[in-house]
Amino acid sequence: MHVIMSGGIDPMSGEPVYRQLAAIIRSKIESGEYPPGAPLPSAKSMAQEYGISVGAVTRAVDVIRAERLARTVPGRGVWVLPRS
């Protein structure tokens, strides 16, 4: 049985789950659901929401940071950067 997890994550897809989550986060940033200056949800809460591991969430956030869409503020979390 092929089941797509909540939030559109498909563990059976050829695309790694962390890349799928990175695409979801990117889309939410671009749509304004996560506006500039706002924190991203915690890795633990995203892992629970999407039914994936915290490690996969961390890798997804690494992708988003590499794309310069967000940055980590030590002790405070990951924050969406203003669009340039």
C-alpha positions as MATLAB code, in Angstrom:
seq = 'MHVIMSGGIDPMSGEPVYRQLAAIIRSKIESGEYPPGAPLPSAKSMAQEYGISVGAVTRAVDVIRAERLARTVPGRGVWVLPRS';
ca = [
       0.000    0.000    0.000;
       1.385    3.404   -1.034;
       0.567    6.164    1.456;
       1.423    9.847    1.152;
       2.026   11.307    4.598;
       0.349   14.437    5.888;
       1.593   17.613    4.307;
       2.370   15.926    1.013;
       5.498   13.949    1.999;
       5.715   10.727   -0.022;
       8.288    8.350    1.478;
       7.991    6.068   -1.567;
       8.923    8.846   -3.980;
      12.293    8.750   -5.679;
      12.940   12.166   -4.130;
      14.358   12.096   -0.587;
      11.905   13.208    2.104;
      14.210   16.038    3.181;
      14.112   17.493   -0.346;
      10.324   17.165   -0.389;
      10.136   19.060    2.910;
      12.582   21.711    1.652;
      10.225   22.281   -1.301;
       7.264   22.628    1.083;
       9.139   25.112    3.295;
      10.312   27.059    0.222;
       6.738   27.245   -1.043;
       5.489   28.490    2.335;
       8.189   31.180    2.391;
       7.413   32.265   -1.180;
       3.657   32.371   -0.493;
       4.137   34.475    2.644;
       2.820   31.796    4.983;
       6.268   32.066    6.601;
       6.912   35.818    6.158;
      10.314   37.544    6.386;
      11.405   37.874   10.004;
       9.236   34.991   11.177;
      10.656   31.863   12.784;
      10.268   28.497   11.117;
       8.534   25.856   13.230;
      10.898   23.773   15.340;
      12.477   20.665   13.853;
      10.573   18.538   16.361;
       7.206   20.058   15.450;
       7.860   19.717   11.701;
       8.971   16.109   12.200;
       5.699   15.376   13.989;
       3.591   17.303   11.465;
       5.094   15.592    8.421;
       5.751   12.169    9.968;
       9.477   12.207    9.240;
      12.632   12.161   11.369;
      14.150   15.220   13.009;
      17.296   14.436   10.997;
      15.351   14.755    7.741;
      13.929   18.082    8.917;
      17.425   19.292    9.788;
      18.641   18.390    6.303;
      15.661   20.206    4.750;
      16.415   23.326    6.777;
      20.072   23.069    5.707;
      18.861   23.248    2.083;
      16.703   26.295    2.852;
      19.615   28.019    4.589;
      21.938   27.215    1.665;
      19.389   28.897   -0.611;
      19.618   31.956    1.662;
      15.913   31.863    2.458;
      16.491   31.545    6.207;
      19.229   31.721    8.804;
      19.870   30.206   12.194;
      19.996   32.489   15.200;
      21.862   30.554   17.910;
      19.588   29.781   20.818;
      16.550   31.244   19.036;
      15.854   29.012   16.030;
      15.688   29.434   12.268;
      14.282   32.683   10.871;
      13.049   33.608    7.415;
      15.272   36.185    5.722;
      13.914   39.249    3.916;
      13.735   38.847    0.166;
      16.361   40.743   -1.743;
];
